[in-house]
Amino acid sequence: MHETAGIVRVDACGALVLPITGPVRAITATEIAFGHLTHREKPGQPQGIPWWEFGR
């Protein structure tokens, strides 16, 4: 997520905001796959932080 705006900046949330239920199928350094959807890292996207570090 975005380090100061949190989930308001969905462009920095990655797979966190995908409307997905069910287990994760695969995780690599640049993508995460859920069911029939895959979220991939895109060059030039804002770099987010892990949700557990937000607000520290």
Backbone atoms as SQL, in Angstrom:
CREATE TABLE atoms (id INTEGER PRIMARY KEY, chain TEXT, resi INTEGER, resn TEXT, atom TEXT, x REAL, y REAL, z REAL);
INSERT INTO atoms VALUES
  (1, 'A', 1, 'MET', 'N', 0.832, -1.173, 0.000),
  (2, 'A', 1, 'MET', 'CA', 0.000, 0.000, 0.000),
  (3, 'A', 1, 'MET', 'C', 0.881, 1.242, 0.000),
  (4, 'A', 2, 'HIS', 'N', 0.281, 2.385, -0.303),
  (5, 'A', 2, 'HIS', 'CA', 1.031, 3.640, -0.343),
  (6, 'A', 2, 'HIS', 'C', 1.478, 4.005, 1.067),
  (7, 'A', 3, 'GLU', 'N', 2.725, 4.461, 1.227),
  (8, 'A', 3, 'GLU', 'CA', 3.270, 4.676, 2.573),
  (9, 'A', 3, 'GLU', 'C', 2.615, 5.799, 3.369),
  (10, 'A', 4, 'THR', 'N', 2.000, 6.780, 2.726),
  (11, 'A', 4, 'THR', 'CA', 1.321, 7.837, 3.486),
  (12, 'A', 4, 'THR', 'C', -0.182, 7.878, 3.260),
  (13, 'A', 5, 'ALA', 'N', -0.647, 7.471, 2.091),
  (14, 'A', 5, 'ALA', 'CA', -2.075, 7.538, 1.785),
  (15, 'A', 5, 'ALA', 'C', -2.817, 6.227, 2.050),
  (16, 'A', 6, 'GLY', 'N', -2.084, 5.154, 2.336),
  (17, 'A', 6, 'GLY', 'CA', -2.731, 3.869, 2.595),
  (18, 'A', 6, 'GLY', 'C', -3.460, 3.331, 1.375),
  (19, 'A', 7, 'ILE', 'N', -4.632, 2.748, 1.593),
  (20, 'A', 7, 'ILE', 'CA', -5.363, 2.131, 0.480),
  (21, 'A', 7, 'ILE', 'C', -6.120, 3.133, -0.378),
  (22, 'A', 8, 'VAL', 'N', -6.077, 4.415, -0.008),
  (23, 'A', 8, 'VAL', 'CA', -6.707, 5.438, -0.853),
  (24, 'A', 8, 'VAL', 'C', -6.023, 5.464, -2.221),
  (25, 'A', 9, 'ARG', 'N', -4.729, 5.213, -2.248),
  (26, 'A', 9, 'ARG', 'CA', -3.980, 5.151, -3.505),
  (27, 'A', 9, 'ARG', 'C', -3.970, 3.707, -3.991),
  (28, 'A', 10, 'VAL', 'N', -5.009, 3.302, -4.703),
  (29, 'A', 10, 'VAL', 'CA', -5.114, 1.913, -5.146),
  (30, 'A', 10, 'VAL', 'C', -4.010, 1.522, -6.126),
  (31, 'A', 11, 'ASP', 'N', -3.386, 2.507, -6.766),
  (32, 'A', 11, 'ASP', 'CA', -2.296, 2.190, -7.687),
  (33, 'A', 11, 'ASP', 'C', -1.076, 1.656, -6.958),
  (34, 'A', 12, 'ALA', 'N', -1.002, 1.812, -5.638),
  (35, 'A', 12, 'ALA', 'CA', 0.116, 1.299, -4.857),
  (36, 'A', 12, 'ALA', 'C', -0.284, 0.095, -4.000),
  (37, 'A', 13, 'CYS', 'N', -1.513, -0.385, -4.140),
  (38, 'A', 13, 'CYS', 'CA', -1.988, -1.492, -3.298),
  (39, 'A', 13, 'CYS', 'C', -1.750, -2.871, -3.891),
  (40, 'A', 14, 'GLY', 'N', -1.493, -2.951, -5.170),
  (41, 'A', 14, 'GLY', 'CA', -1.256, -4.257, -5.771),
  (42, 'A', 14, 'GLY', 'C', -2.430, -5.196, -5.597),
  (43, 'A', 15, 'ALA', 'N', -2.152, -6.430, -5.243),
  (44, 'A', 15, 'ALA', 'CA', -3.182, -7.460, -5.123),
  (45, 'A', 15, 'ALA', 'C', -4.066, -7.270, -3.898),
  (46, 'A', 16, 'LEU', 'N', -3.698, -6.386, -2.986),
  (47, 'A', 16, 'LEU', 'CA', -4.480, -6.171, -1.767),
  (48, 'A', 16, 'LEU', 'C', -5.926, -5.804, -2.063),
  (49, 'A', 17, 'VAL', 'N', -6.182, -5.071, -3.124),
  (50, 'A', 17, 'VAL', 'CA', -7.532, -4.583, -3.400),
  (51, 'A', 17, 'VAL', 'C', -8.287, -5.385, -4.465),
  (52, 'A', 18, 'LEU', 'N', -7.743, -6.508, -4.885),
  (53, 'A', 18, 'LEU', 'CA', -8.455, -7.330, -5.864),
  (54, 'A', 18, 'LEU', 'C', -9.676, -7.982, -5.217),
  (55, 'A', 19, 'PRO', 'N', -10.801, -7.992, -5.915),
  (56, 'A', 19, 'PRO', 'CA', -12.022, -8.605, -5.360),
  (57, 'A', 19, 'PRO', 'C', -11.998, -10.128, -5.520),
  (58, 'A', 20, 'ILE', 'N', -11.136, -10.765, -4.775),
  (59, 'A', 20, 'ILE', 'CA', -10.902, -12.202, -4.931),
  (60, 'A', 20, 'ILE', 'C', -11.200, -12.925, -3.616),
  (61, 'A', 21, 'THR', 'N', -11.789, -14.090, -3.727),
  (62, 'A', 21, 'THR', 'CA', -11.926, -14.983, -2.579),
  (63, 'A', 21, 'THR', 'C', -11.276, -16.304, -2.947),
  (64, 'A', 22, 'GLY', 'N', -10.868, -17.036, -1.965),
  (65, 'A', 22, 'GLY', 'CA', -10.251, -18.324, -2.224),
  (66, 'A', 22, 'GLY', 'C', -8.745, -18.277, -2.072),
  (67, 'A', 23, 'PRO', 'N', -8.121, -19.413, -2.254),
  (68, 'A', 23, 'PRO', 'CA', -6.681, -19.528, -2.015),
  (69, 'A', 23, 'PRO', 'C', -5.828, -18.895, -3.117),
  (70, 'A', 24, 'VAL', 'N', -4.605, -18.600, -2.745),
  (71, 'A', 24, 'VAL', 'CA', -3.601, -18.125, -3.698),
  (72, 'A', 24, 'VAL', 'C', -3.076, -19.344, -4.445),
  (73, 'A', 25, 'ARG', 'N', -2.984, -19.256, -5.768),
  (74, 'A', 25, 'ARG', 'CA', -2.468, -20.367, -6.576),
  (75, 'A', 25, 'ARG', 'C', -0.961, -20.348, -6.684),
  (76, 'A', 26, 'ALA', 'N', -0.368, -19.144, -6.815),
  (77, 'A', 26, 'ALA', 'CA', 1.081, -19.047, -6.996),
  (78, 'A', 26, 'ALA', 'C', 1.564, -17.649, -6.622),
  (79, 'A', 27, 'ILE', 'N', 2.791, -17.570, -6.137),
  (80, 'A', 27, 'ILE', 'CA', 3.441, -16.294, -5.826),
  (81, 'A', 27, 'ILE', 'C', 4.855, -16.355, -6.385),
  (82, 'A', 28, 'THR', 'N', 5.237, -15.307, -7.119),
  (83, 'A', 28, 'THR', 'CA', 6.618, -15.157, -7.591),
  (84, 'A', 28, 'THR', 'C', 7.097, -13.785, -7.151),
  (85, 'A', 29, 'ALA', 'N', 8.289, -13.419, -7.545),
  (86, 'A', 29, 'ALA', 'CA', 8.831, -12.110, -7.178),
  (87, 'A', 29, 'ALA', 'C', 8.051, -10.965, -7.814),
  (88, 'A', 30, 'THR', 'N', 7.341, -11.217, -8.921),
  (89, 'A', 30, 'THR', 'CA', 6.662, -10.140, -9.634),
  (90, 'A', 30, 'THR', 'C', 5.170, -10.344, -9.833),
  (91, 'A', 31, 'GLU', 'N', 4.611, -11.473, -9.381),
  (92, 'A', 31, 'GLU', 'CA', 3.176, -11.689, -9.567),
  (93, 'A', 31, 'GLU', 'C', 2.588, -12.589, -8.491),
  (94, 'A', 32, 'ILE', 'N', 1.267, -12.476, -8.349),
  (95, 'A', 32, 'ILE', 'CA', 0.520, -13.327, -7.434),
  (96, 'A', 32, 'ILE', 'C', -0.752, -13.753, -8.150),
  (97, 'A', 33, 'ALA', 'N', -1.060, -15.036, -8.107),
  (98, 'A', 33, 'ALA', 'CA', -2.206, -15.575, -8.842),
  (99, 'A', 33, 'ALA', 'C', -3.263, -16.101, -7.870),
  (100, 'A', 34, 'PHE', 'N', -4.507, -15.649, -8.090),
  (101, 'A', 34, 'PHE', 'CA', -5.671, -16.094, -7.326),
  (102, 'A', 34, 'PHE', 'C', -6.676, -16.636, -8.326),
  (103, 'A', 35, 'GLY', 'N', -7.164, -17.832, -8.126),
  (104, 'A', 35, 'GLY', 'CA', -8.205, -18.346, -9.017),
  (105, 'A', 35, 'GLY', 'C', -7.876, -18.099, -10.476),
  (106, 'A', 36, 'HIS', 'N', -8.706, -17.314, -11.152),
  (107, 'A', 36, 'HIS', 'CA', -8.497, -17.031, -12.574),
  (108, 'A', 36, 'HIS', 'C', -7.814, -15.686, -12.827),
  (109, 'A', 37, 'LEU', 'N', -7.475, -14.925, -11.780),
  (110, 'A', 37, 'LEU', 'CA', -6.828, -13.617, -11.939),
  (111, 'A', 37, 'LEU', 'C', -5.377, -13.650, -11.484),
  (112, 'A', 38, 'THR', 'N', -4.533, -12.890, -12.155),
  (113, 'A', 38, 'THR', 'CA', -3.126, -12.754, -11.781),
  (114, 'A', 38, 'THR', 'C', -2.784, -11.276, -11.730),
  (115, 'A', 39, 'HIS', 'N', -2.188, -10.835, -10.626),
  (116, 'A', 39, 'HIS', 'CA', -1.717, -9.458, -10.509),
  (117, 'A', 39, 'HIS', 'C', -0.218, -9.474, -10.775),
  (118, 'A', 40, 'ARG', 'N', 0.225, -8.619, -11.706),
  (119, 'A', 40, 'ARG', 'CA', 1.641, -8.549, -12.057),
  (120, 'A', 40, 'ARG', 'C', 2.200, -7.171, -11.736),
  (121, 'A', 41, 'GLU', 'N', 3.442, -7.143, -11.293),
  (122, 'A', 41, 'GLU', 'CA', 4.142, -5.878, -11.073),
  (123, 'A', 41, 'GLU', 'C', 4.315, -5.186, -12.419),
  (124, 'A', 42, 'LYS', 'N', 4.053, -3.888, -12.436),
  (125, 'A', 42, 'LYS', 'CA', 4.157, -3.128, -13.681),
  (126, 'A', 42, 'LYS', 'C', 5.281, -2.107, -13.554),
  (127, 'A', 43, 'PRO', 'N', 6.166, -2.033, -14.542),
  (128, 'A', 43, 'PRO', 'CA', 7.228, -1.030, -14.497),
  (129, 'A', 43, 'PRO', 'C', 6.645, 0.378, -14.368),
  (130, 'A', 44, 'GLY', 'N', 7.224, 1.176, -13.499),
  (131, 'A', 44, 'GLY', 'CA', 6.783, 2.549, -13.314),
  (132, 'A', 44, 'GLY', 'C', 5.688, 2.731, -12.275),
  (133, 'A', 45, 'GLN', 'N', 5.142, 1.642, -11.746),
  (134, 'A', 45, 'GLN', 'CA', 4.113, 1.756, -10.707),
  (135, 'A', 45, 'GLN', 'C', 4.747, 2.286, -9.421),
  (136, 'A', 46, 'PRO', 'N', 3.987, 3.026, -8.623),
  (137, 'A', 46, 'PRO', 'CA', 4.523, 3.484, -7.336),
  (138, 'A', 46, 'PRO', 'C', 4.895, 2.280, -6.466),
  (139, 'A', 47, 'GLN', 'N', 5.969, 2.414, -5.720),
  (140, 'A', 47, 'GLN', 'CA', 6.402, 1.335, -4.835),
  (141, 'A', 47, 'GLN', 'C', 5.638, 1.433, -3.529),
  (142, 'A', 48, 'GLY', 'N', 4.942, 0.401, -3.162),
  (143, 'A', 48, 'GLY', 'CA', 4.189, 0.388, -1.907),
  (144, 'A', 48, 'GLY', 'C', 4.995, -0.216, -0.776),
  (145, 'A', 49, 'ILE', 'N', 4.379, -0.255, 0.394),
  (146, 'A', 49, 'ILE', 'CA', 4.961, -0.877, 1.573),
  (147, 'A', 49, 'ILE', 'C', 4.027, -1.985, 2.049),
  (148, 'A', 50, 'PRO', 'N', 4.528, -2.940, 2.819),
  (149, 'A', 50, 'PRO', 'CA', 3.629, -3.962, 3.372),
  (150, 'A', 50, 'PRO', 'C', 2.582, -3.319, 4.280),
  (151, 'A', 51, 'TRP', 'N', 1.363, -3.848, 4.306),
  (152, 'A', 51, 'TRP', 'CA', 0.288, -3.253, 5.096),
  (153, 'A', 51, 'TRP', 'C', 0.631, -3.186, 6.568),
  (154, 'A', 52, 'TRP', 'N', 1.429, -4.129, 7.071),
  (155, 'A', 52, 'TRP', 'CA', 1.745, -4.132, 8.499),
  (156, 'A', 52, 'TRP', 'C', 2.717, -3.018, 8.888),
  (157, 'A', 53, 'GLU', 'N', 3.325, -2.348, 7.911),
  (158, 'A', 53, 'GLU', 'CA', 4.206, -1.221, 8.212),
  (159, 'A', 53, 'GLU', 'C', 3.503, 0.133, 8.065),
  (160, 'A', 54, 'PHE', 'N', 2.268, 0.134, 7.574),
  (161, 'A', 54, 'PHE', 'CA', 1.546, 1.401, 7.414),
  (162, 'A', 54, 'PHE', 'C', 1.310, 2.064, 8.766),
  (163, 'A', 55, 'GLY', 'N', 1.577, 3.349, 8.868),
  (164, 'A', 55, 'GLY', 'CA', 1.337, 4.113, 10.077),
  (165, 'A', 55, 'GLY', 'C', 2.431, 4.051, 11.120),
  (166, 'A', 56, 'ARG', 'N', 3.541, 3.418, 10.805),
  (167, 'A', 56, 'ARG', 'CA', 4.652, 3.360, 11.781),
  (168, 'A', 56, 'ARG', 'C', 5.436, 4.638, 11.770);
